[in-house]
């Protein structure tokens, strides 16, 4: 055997070794074409999970990439975010995500530019491998994993799977005995009914469909078809899938993002779906700029957005219906002990002593600091830290004055910073778990 043949054999062996290694490293498989598949694959990979996206078509397509006419998306006004927001930013080569960037991009979506933006995001994601023109022919459950066989002869063993097809194509291959029986009747919650139960604390996405804004609680989405097999297909809402339009693209991408985060959580920690920590999952989605409570008066780029999302999800401060029927936070409004007492007593047992001694219509900055110090067992160092960091750390615009009424914005930032209510676990019903 000459040197050339030996070198060729060594290269072939090296490539086969790399291929086998890559296949062994895959932790999660996403199957499907389109917006939900895009959201699931990109999010799971962004979450640090080695992800394989199996696309049965020869290339990526979305309803935003079809035809030659300029498209306009009018849904999710002032509620854009997550991977949908990243896509919009990419279409106009903006340097950062803002509401004005989103609104400008949505008014003028060129299908060719949209395709380039989708492909650019896909190509830029680490931990993501995409195979086109390939189908999954077999899926079966072992004791701990899913075994998948592809029509190209490849096979994978993974901890979690997302079926992002529009018709549940992968579910049809699953042994019916693996199906999980779920009697939950929880549905999406329109913002007008958001506080009818504690489930709002578990929100995993904002949904706008047919001009109705809702939050989607964990009990609706953490309902896999089989163990750690999540699906974008909703057999109870087939007409919505059949009649979907470009106005539903944001919803489908954001749904895929949540599915990718959930499945990625299971794969990364090697835990089953019923062990998902809802707060950790929400934190991951917020880290990737998803919006979970639809406050129309808080800009996406607001420096305090995440603090306000945290405090909204804790229930300490609640939103309300404002002008034009939009759900708002009212960041400049006042804070009373009546509003915050019930939830804070539930989170911090010690706070009941403070509330027994205080009943205040408009809490001041100083009284809020006193409440924080009492609950956290802190001293006057908190006063100094708040005063010194009023502008530089907390980015408040007003002048520091302990006697001034505290705004809802300021209260949210200080309480989230020093008391961290968002770190208290909740179950799927939104009850606190200690």
N, C-alpha and C positions, 0 to 999 in steps of 0.2 A: 504493500500500500504506500503510495507516494505522499509527500507532505501536503499537497493540495487536498487529497481525499481525507486525510486525517484531520485537517483544519475544518473541512466542511462538516465532518461527523461531530467534531467538538462543538461547532457553532449550533448544529441542530440539537445536540444534547443540552447545550446551555439554554437555548430558547425553550425547549420542552420543560426544562427544570423551572425556568421563570414562569411559564404558563401554569404549571402545576402549583407553584408557590402562590401565584396570584389567585388561582381558583380556591386554594385552601384558605386564603386570607379573607375572602368574601364573607361578610357577616349578615348581609341583608340583601334581598332581591326585591326590586320593584318591577312589576310587569304592566305594560300598557303604553298607550300613545296619548299625547295631548297634555292639556294643562295640569290635570291632577297628577299625572305621572311625573311631569316636570317638577311640580312642587314637592312631591314625596321624595324623589331621587335626590334633588339638590339639597333639601333640608337634612335628610339622613346623612348625606356625605358631609355637609357643613357641621353636623353634630359630632363628627369624628368617627363615623362608622364606615367601614369599607363596604361600599354599596355597588351592586350590579344592577343596572337598568336594562331590562330586556324589552326592546321595542319591536313589536311584530311588523311594523312598517319599515320601509327602506330609509326614511328620514323623518326628522321631527316635523310635526305639523300642529297648528292651533287654528281656531277659527279666526284669529287675528292675523294669520299669515296667508289667508286665502284671497285670491283675486287681485285686482289692481287699484280699486277705489280706496280713497282715504277713509279710515274708520274713526268713529267717535264713541268713546265709552262714557256714559253718564251716570253709571251706578257707583256706589261707594263714595259719594261726594264728601270730602273732608274726613273720610274714614280709611283712606288708602294706607297700606303699610306692608310689612313682611316682604316676601319674595315678589309679590305683585308690585310693591313700591320699587324694589330693586330693578325689576324689569322696566318700569316706566322711566326711571332715572337713566337707564342704559339707552333707551330709544332716542333721547335728546342729548346724550353725552354730558349730562349734568355732573357736577363734582360732588353734590350731596343731595340727600333726600329731603325735600320740603313739600309742603302742601302746594305751593305755587308751581314747583317742578312737576308734581303729579298732575295738577289741573291742566297745565300747558301740554304735557305729553298726551293726556287722554283726549284732547281736542283734535289731535292730528296724528293718527297712527297709520303709518305707511306699512302695508303688509310685508314688503321686502325688508324694510328696516326692522320691523318686529321680528322677522325670522332671524336676521343677523343678531339681534339682541338676545333672543333665546339661545342661539348657538354659542354666542360669546360667553354667556353665563355658564352654560353647560361645560364648555371647554375649560373654563377657568377654575372649576371646582376640583379640589383635591379629593382623594378617596372615592372618586366616582369613575366607574367603567361602564361604557354604553355599548351595547351590541344591537345593531339594526337588522331588520329582515329576519328575525328569529322568533320562534314561538316556544312556549313551554308545553311539552306534550305530557308530562307526568309530574304529579306532586303527591307525596305521601308523607305521613307523619311517623317519625320514629319516637323513641322514648322521650327524647329531649329536643330534637331538631326537625326541620323540614328537609326532605330530599327532593330536589327538582331535576328533571331531565329535559334538556333542550333538544330541538330538532336538528341541531348541528352536531349532536353527539356528546356535548358537554354535560356534566352533571355537577350539582353543587349541594353542599350540606350547609344550611344556614339556620340561625336562631329565629329570625322573623321575616315575614313576607308582607308586601303590600300589593294587592290586586287593584291597580288603578285603571282598569278597563271600564268602559261605559256600560258593559252588560254582565259584569261579573264572570268573565270567561274562565278565570282561574278557579273560581269557586266551584264551577261545574265539574272540575276534575278531582275535587276533594271527596274522600270517603264520607258519605253522609253521617256516619257514626262519630266523626270528628267535630261535627257542628255543635256549637255551644248554644244551649237553650237559654234564652234571655227574656225574662218577663217584664223588664223595665218598660214603663210607659212614658218616661220623661221625653219631652219634645223641645224644640227650639223655643226660646222665650222672647217674645216681642218686647221692645224696650218699655212699652207702656205697662207691662206686667213684670218688669225685671225684679221687683222686690216682693213678689208674691210668695217666694220661698227663699231659702238660703242658697239655692243652687247657683245663683249669680256669682258666688265666690269661686266657682269651679270653671268659669268661662274659658274656652279654649280658642274661640274665634268669634269674630263679628260676621254676621251674614246679612246680606241684603238680597232679597229675592222678591220680584214683583212689587217693588217699592215698599216693602216692609223690612224694617231693620230689627234684627234679633241678635241675641247672643246664643252660642251653642255650648251648653254645659258638658262637663266631662262624661256624665252618664249617657249622653247621646252618642259620643264619639269613641269612648273607651268600651266598645262593644264589638270585639272582633268576631268574625264568622266562625273561626276555630282558634285554638290557642295560638296567640301571637301571629295570626293571619288576619290582617286588616284590609278592609275593602272600601273603595270610594263609591261602589255601587249600592244604592239604597232601594231594595225591592219595594219599599212602601212609597217611593217617590219617583217612579219610573217616568211619569209624564214630564216632570221637571227636567229630567235628562234628555228626553226626546225633544222637548220644545226649547232647549237652551239656546241662547244667542250670545253674541259678543258681550252683552251686558252681564252674562254669567261667568265670563272668564276670570274676573278677580275672585269670585267665590270658589271656583274650581281650583285655582292655584293655591288659595289659602287653605282650602280643605286638604289638598295634597300635602301642603306644608305641615299641617297638624298630624296627618297620618304618618308622614316621614319622621316627625319628631317622636311620636308614640312608638312606632316600630323600632326606631333608632335607639330609644331609651331601653327597650327590651333587649335588643341585640348588644348594646354597649355594656350593660350591666349583667347580661345573661339572666334576666328576671322575667317571669311571666307577666302578662298584661295586668293581672289583678294586684300586682305589687308596685304599680306605677305610683310614684309620689306626685300628686297633682301640682303641688307648689313648685317642685323641681321642674316639671314639664312646662308649667306656665313661665317659669323663669327662663327656660331655654327659648321659648317662643318670643318672649319680650327681648331677650338678648339679640335675636335676629329681627327685631323691629316690628314684630306683630303687634296689633292693637287688640285688646281683649275686652275692654269696656268702652262703648262708643260715645265718648265725650266730644261733642261737636265743637265746643269752645276751647279746646286744648289743641293747639297746632301740633302736627307731627314732630316738627323740629323744636318744639318747646323744650327748653333745658330741663324742665321739671316733669316732663311727660311720664317717665318711668316711675317717679315717686308718686305721681297722681294715679297711675294705673295700679300701683301697689296698694295705695290707701283705698282706692275704689273697690278692689278685689277683697280687701279685708272687711269692708262694710262699715268701717268707722265713720267715714263720710260718704254719703250717698248722693247720687246725681238726681236730677229732676227734669221734668219736661219744661223747656223754655220756649222762646219765640219760634213761631212756625212749626211747633210740635217737635222740635229737635231735642234730643237728650243732651243735657249739659252738666258740667261740674260746678259752674259759678265760682271761679277761682278767687274773685275779689270779695266774695260774701263773708259774713261773720260766722263764727263757730260758737255754739252754745253747749253747755254741759248736758242739756236734755238730749241733744242729737247724738253725742258721742258716748254717753254713759253706759248704755246697755251693752254695746259690743265691747267696749274697753273693760267692763267688769268681767265679761266672759273670757277675754284673753288674759287679762292681768288681775288675778284675784286680789292682789294688794291694793288695786286702785279703788276698791269700794270704800276704803277708809277715807281716801281723799274726797271722793264724791259725796260721802256723808256729811262732809264739812263745807262743801262748796256747791252752790247753785247759781250759775252765772249765765246771763243772756248773751253777753258778748265777751268771750275770753280775751284777755290781753296777751301780749307777747310774754310778759313776765309770769302771768298765771299759767300759761302753757309750759314755760320752762320749769316752773315749780311742780306741775303735774309730772313732767318727764323725770325730774330729779327724784320725786317721791317713788315712782314706780321702779325706776332703774337703780334706786339706792345710790344716787350720785350726789356730789356736793356742789359748791359754788364754781367748780371748774367748768361746769356746763354753761353757766351764765357767761363766763369769760370766753369760752369757745364759740358760743353762738354770736356774741357781740363782735368778736374779732373776725369771725368767718361770715358775717351777714352778707357782705358783698363778694368777697373773694372765694369763699367756699360754697355758699348757698345761692349766690347769684340773685339775691333779692334787690329790687330796684329802689325801694323806699329807704328812708333813713331809719337806722335802728333806734327804737324807743320802746323800752319795756312797758310803758304805760299805754301804748297804742293798741287798739283792737287787732288781734291777729287775723289775717285773712285765711281762707280755706287753703289757698296755695301754700302759704307759709306753714300752716299747721301740718299739712300733708308731708312737706319736706322734712320738718323737724321731727315729727313723730316717726316717720319711716326711717330716718337716719339713726335716731337714738333708741327707739323701742322695737323696731323691725317687726311689726305685726305680720308682714307677709311671710315671715319665716315660720309662723305657726301652721302646722299641717291642717289640711281639711280632708274630709272623706268625700265620696262622690255625691253626697247630698248637700255638701257645703257646711257640714258641722265641723267645728274645731276639734282637732285630735291632739291631746296633750301627751 
